[in-house]
Amino acid sequence: MLGPLQVGGTTAALLQAYEMVGAALGLFIAFLAYRGYRRNDSRPMLYLAIGFGIILGLPIPLVAISLLFPSIPGAVSQAFVQTLEIVGLVCIIYALRMEP
């Protein structure tokens, strides 16, 4: 029997689906920013697209890799995901601060 603080079954599947929806929306935003870069030749839009792509696109394959190779420690994969998020945020900050 599952306790009140344990997640399992349907709840876990719902949370994973919710995470995928968030990743898909983020990648769509990155795609729109990339299209804006191509249309207007705007370097800030390129860095915005790169930032969103790194933050919301790369953690999903990394989680899949960590599931395929369970010998990778959780702390290592989490540190790598956090590093990617910081790099993505730096790209977004750079895009917002640079002159077009």
Residue pairs with C-beta under 8 A, 6 or more apart in sequence:
2 8
2 9
7 15
19 60
20 60
22 56
23 56
23 57
23 59
23 60
25 56
26 52
26 55
26 56
26 57
27 52
27 53
27 56
27 57
29 52
29 56
30 48
30 49
30 50
30 52
30 53
30 56
30 57
31 49
33 45
33 46
33 48
33 49
33 52
34 45
34 46
34 49
36 42
36 45
36 49
37 43
37 45
37 46
37 49
42 100
43 98
43 100
44 95
44 96
44 98
44 100
45 95
46 95
47 91
47 92
47 94
47 95
47 98
48 91
48 92
48 95
48 96
50 88
50 91
51 88
51 89
51 90
51 91
51 92
51 94
51 95
52 88
52 92
53 88
54 84
54 85
54 87
54 88
54 91
55 84
55 85
55 88
55 89
55 92
56 88
58 84
59 81
59 84
59 85
62 77
62 80
62 81
62 84
63 77
63 81
65 72
65 77
66 72
66 74
66 77
